[in-house]
Amino acid sequence: MSSSSGSRPTSPRLKLSKHLKRIYPIGLQKSSSSLSLSSSLSLSLSEDNSNDSSSLNDFGSPIDHKISLALRLLAPPYGRRRELVPSPKNVHEHNHADMDPSEWKREAFCGFDVSSVGKMGEKEIEEMSSNKAIMLAESRVRCIVDNAKCILKVVGEFGSFSNYIWSYVNHKPMINRYKYPRNVPLRSPKAEAISKDMLKRGFRFVGPVIVHSFMQAAGLTIDHLVDCYRHYECVSLAERPWRHI
């Protein structure tokens, strides 16, 4: 006897169709080949329950197993997948291909070791300039090498670049208490003084804005907003009696 609501139970194949549309929303139409994708799907979906029961532990239900079988037909052939697996002799190249530009720069510039970068010659500069993965023009590469040489001169005069840069703030962080982002300056009198002296020493690309950003990153100036969770932590460290070495 029919149900009072007149609704009919949904067949497993209709449920599977809905699952497939949700997972892989494409139209499966008949092709001119002897075994089209649609007919292949029909074959896989019409397998008897004996095949399903052997894979229940892996897929949880017959429907899940049928979905897995159907999606295998949509995957590229094994021969094409093999091309994506690097051969042993190309493993080093594939590892480099996965690196982002910042990692490329770190490796190219010897882990940002100032002594090593300052000793780079024309050959190394040309090699890095021609390396598309690093994405740096020759002028930028030369600037980095020249700045490294300037740092080495500063180290010879002050003992370390740290001593030189921290001397501008009396070896103690400057504590600011800004409430809103609009209050945080892009440059400061200290940054302008440092920039001016660095330019005299031969540094390049060290304008007041760049220097102030460096001061924020290095902790010379505390520009965290007062409601930032890092503000209290940084101020607590800055107010301790200490001298930067």
C-alpha positions as CSV (number, residue, x, y, z in Angstrom):
1,M,0.0,0.0,0.0
2,S,1.4,3.4,-0.9
3,S,2.4,5.9,1.7
4,S,-0.1,8.5,2.7
5,S,2.4,11.3,1.7
6,G,2.9,9.8,-1.7
7,S,6.7,10.0,-1.5
8,R,8.9,7.3,-2.9
9,P,12.1,6.0,-1.3
10,T,15.2,7.4,-2.8
11,S,17.2,4.8,-4.7
12,P,20.9,4.3,-3.8
13,R,21.9,5.3,-7.4
14,L,20.1,8.7,-7.0
15,K,21.9,9.2,-3.7
16,L,25.2,8.5,-5.3
17,S,24.5,10.9,-8.1
18,K,24.0,13.6,-5.6
19,H,27.2,12.7,-3.9
20,L,29.1,12.8,-7.2
21,K,27.7,16.2,-8.1
22,R,28.8,17.6,-4.7
23,I,32.3,16.1,-5.0
24,Y,33.0,16.4,-8.7
25,P,30.4,18.7,-10.3
26,I,30.8,18.0,-14.0
27,G,28.4,16.7,-16.6
28,L,29.0,13.0,-17.6
29,Q,27.9,12.6,-21.2
30,K,28.2,9.8,-23.7
31,S,31.3,9.9,-25.8
32,S,32.0,8.3,-29.2
33,S,34.5,5.8,-27.7
34,S,33.6,2.2,-27.3
35,L,33.8,2.5,-23.5
36,S,32.7,6.0,-22.5
37,L,33.1,7.6,-19.1
38,S,29.4,7.4,-18.5
39,S,29.2,3.7,-19.4
40,S,32.3,3.0,-17.2
41,L,30.6,4.7,-14.3
42,S,27.5,2.6,-14.9
43,L,29.6,-0.6,-14.8
44,S,31.2,0.5,-11.5
45,L,27.9,1.4,-9.9
46,S,26.2,-1.8,-10.9
47,E,28.8,-4.0,-9.1
48,D,27.2,-6.5,-6.8
49,N,27.2,-6.2,-3.0
50,S,29.8,-8.9,-2.6
51,N,32.5,-6.5,-3.9
52,D,31.2,-3.8,-1.6
53,S,31.3,-5.9,1.5
54,S,35.0,-6.6,1.1
55,S,35.8,-2.9,1.3
56,L,33.5,-1.7,4.0
57,N,36.3,-1.5,6.5
58,D,38.1,0.9,4.2
59,F,35.2,3.1,3.0
60,G,32.6,2.8,5.8
61,S,29.6,2.0,3.5
62,P,28.7,0.6,0.1
63,I,27.9,4.1,-1.2
64,D,31.3,5.4,-0.1
65,H,33.0,2.4,-1.9
66,K,31.1,3.1,-5.1
67,I,32.0,6.8,-5.0
68,S,35.6,5.8,-4.6
69,L,35.4,3.5,-7.6
70,A,33.8,6.2,-9.7
71,L,36.3,8.8,-8.8
72,R,39.2,6.5,-9.8
73,L,37.8,6.6,-13.3
74,L,38.1,10.4,-13.2
75,A,41.7,10.3,-12.1
76,P,44.5,10.7,-14.8
77,P,46.1,7.5,-16.1
78,Y,49.0,6.0,-14.2
79,G,51.4,6.9,-17.0
80,R,50.6,10.6,-16.6
81,R,50.9,10.5,-12.8
82,R,54.4,9.0,-13.0
83,E,55.6,12.2,-14.7
84,L,54.9,14.1,-11.5
85,V,57.2,11.9,-9.4
86,P,60.8,13.2,-9.5
87,S,63.5,10.9,-10.4
88,P,66.4,10.4,-8.0
89,K,68.8,12.6,-10.0
90,N,66.3,15.4,-10.1
91,V,65.3,15.3,-6.4
92,H,67.6,18.3,-5.6
93,E,66.0,20.3,-8.4
94,H,62.5,19.5,-7.2
95,N,63.3,20.4,-3.6
96,H,64.5,23.8,-4.9
97,A,61.3,24.2,-6.9
98,D,59.3,23.9,-3.7
99,M,61.1,26.8,-2.1
100,D,59.6,30.2,-2.0
101,P,61.5,33.4,-3.0
102,S,62.5,34.2,0.6
103,E,64.1,30.8,1.0
104,W,65.9,31.2,-2.3
105,K,67.3,34.5,-1.2
106,R,68.5,33.0,2.2
107,E,70.3,30.2,0.4
108,A,71.8,32.5,-2.3
109,F,73.1,35.0,0.3
110,C,74.7,32.3,2.4
111,G,72.1,32.4,5.2
112,F,72.4,36.2,5.3
113,D,75.9,35.9,6.7
114,V,77.4,39.4,6.4
115,S,81.0,38.3,6.1
116,S,80.2,35.9,3.2
117,V,78.0,38.3,1.4
118,G,80.6,41.1,1.7
119,K,83.1,38.9,0.0
120,M,81.0,38.2,-3.1
121,G,82.5,39.1,-6.4
122,E,81.3,39.8,-9.9
123,K,80.8,36.2,-10.7
124,E,78.4,35.6,-7.8
125,I,76.6,38.8,-8.5
126,E,75.9,37.9,-12.1
127,E,74.8,34.4,-11.2
128,M,72.3,35.6,-8.6
129,S,71.0,38.4,-11.0
130,S,70.3,35.8,-13.7
131,N,68.6,33.4,-11.3
132,K,64.8,33.9,-11.9
133,A,63.9,32.1,-8.7
134,I,65.5,34.9,-6.6
135,M,63.7,37.6,-8.4
136,L,66.2,40.4,-7.8
137,A,67.5,42.8,-10.4
138,E,71.3,43.2,-10.7
139,S,71.1,46.7,-9.1
140,R,69.4,45.2,-6.0
141,V,72.0,42.4,-5.7
142,R,74.8,44.9,-5.9
143,C,73.1,47.0,-3.3
144,I,72.9,44.0,-0.9
145,V,76.6,43.2,-1.4
146,D,77.7,46.8,-1.0
147,N,75.6,47.2,2.2
148,A,77.2,44.1,3.6
149,K,80.6,45.6,3.0
150,C,79.5,48.8,4.8
151,I,78.3,46.7,7.7
152,L,81.8,45.1,7.9
153,K,83.3,48.6,8.1
154,V,80.9,49.5,10.9
155,V,81.8,46.3,12.8
156,G,85.5,47.3,12.5
157,E,84.7,50.7,14.0
158,F,82.1,49.9,16.7
159,G,82.8,46.2,17.4
160,S,79.4,45.1,16.0
161,F,76.6,46.5,14.0
162,S,74.4,46.0,17.1
163,N,76.5,48.4,19.1
164,Y,76.3,51.0,16.3
165,I,72.6,50.9,15.9
166,W,71.6,50.7,19.6
167,S,73.8,53.6,20.4
168,Y,71.2,55.9,18.8
169,V,68.7,54.9,21.5
170,N,71.2,54.8,24.4
171,H,71.1,51.0,24.3
172,K,67.5,50.9,25.6
173,P,64.2,50.5,23.6
174,M,62.0,53.5,23.2
175,I,58.6,52.9,24.7
176,N,55.6,54.4,23.0
177,R,52.0,54.1,24.0
178,Y,49.9,54.5,20.9
179,K,46.1,53.9,21.2
180,Y,45.2,53.8,17.5
181,P,47.0,52.6,14.3
182,R,46.8,56.1,12.8
183,N,49.0,57.3,15.7
184,V,52.0,55.0,14.8
185,P,54.4,57.1,12.6
186,L,56.1,55.8,9.5
187,R,59.3,57.6,10.4
188,S,60.8,59.3,13.5
189,P,63.6,61.8,14.3
190,K,65.8,58.9,15.4
191,A,65.2,57.0,12.2
192,E,66.0,60.2,10.2
193,A,69.3,60.6,12.1
194,I,70.3,56.9,11.6
195,S,69.3,57.1,7.9
196,K,71.4,60.2,7.4
197,D,74.5,58.7,9.0
198,M,74.1,55.4,7.2
199,L,73.9,57.2,3.8
200,K,77.1,59.0,4.6
201,R,78.8,55.7,5.3
202,G,77.8,54.4,1.9
203,F,74.6,52.4,2.7
204,R,71.9,52.4,0.1
205,F,68.1,51.9,0.3
206,V,68.1,53.1,4.0
207,G,65.6,55.9,4.0
208,P,63.9,57.0,7.2
209,V,60.8,54.9,6.6
210,I,62.9,51.7,6.0
211,V,65.1,52.5,9.0
212,H,62.0,53.0,11.3
213,S,60.6,49.7,10.1
214,F,63.9,48.1,11.0
215,M,63.8,49.7,14.4
216,Q,60.3,48.3,15.0
217,A,61.3,44.8,13.9
218,A,64.6,44.8,16.0
219,G,62.9,46.1,19.1
220,L,64.6,49.5,19.2
221,T,61.2,51.1,19.4
222,I,58.0,49.6,20.9
223,D,55.2,50.7,18.6
224,H,52.7,48.0,19.7
225,L,49.3,49.5,20.5
226,V,48.5,49.7,24.2
227,D,45.7,47.1,23.8
228,C,48.0,44.7,22.0
229,Y,49.0,41.6,24.1
230,R,52.6,42.1,23.1
231,H,52.8,45.7,24.4
232,Y,52.9,44.8,28.1
233,E,55.4,42.0,27.5
234,C,57.8,44.3,25.5
235,V,57.5,47.2,28.0
236,S,58.2,44.8,30.9
237,L,61.4,43.7,29.2
238,A,62.4,47.3,28.2
239,E,62.0,48.7,31.7
240,R,64.4,46.2,33.2
241,P,67.9,47.5,33.9
242,W,69.9,46.1,31.0
243,R,72.3,47.1,28.3
244,H,72.1,45.7,24.8
245,I,75.3,43.9,23.7
